[in-house]
Amino acid sequence: MPNKITTIVSPASYQRQQQQQRLIDNNKKNRILIVDDDKPDDNATLKLDLERNGFIVNTFTDPLVALDNFRAGLFDMVVLDKRMTKMNVIDLHKKLKKIDDKVRICILGSSEMY
């Protein structure tokens, strides 16, 4: 008869595991990554508004650096500028979705009036 391995977890240990999982889940909730390579002032304004509403926000002006940070898996939403000079927004969108197909992505554009 094969040996069975039984793991016994104490209630205190189980409770610690649950608390750690909640911390991980809470750290992921409401984390937003913003990528805009030509308007840092707009990034700061959007970041401030979102933080006032309880979001944890990281802004990047370099899409490649943003992509590396996204790979860490701590973001549940991404806001992209429609026009970026360092990388096409559609290419960045595809790369983000390849890493996490469930992430919500918002592409913002602005127009200047003269």
Buried (B, 14 or more C-beta within 10 A) or exposed (E): EEEEEEEEEEEEEEEEEEEEEEEEEEEEEBBBBBBBBEBEEBBEEBBEEBEEEEBBBBBBBEBEEBBEBBEEEBBBBBBBBEBBEBBEBEEBBEBBEEEBEEBEBEBBEEEEEE
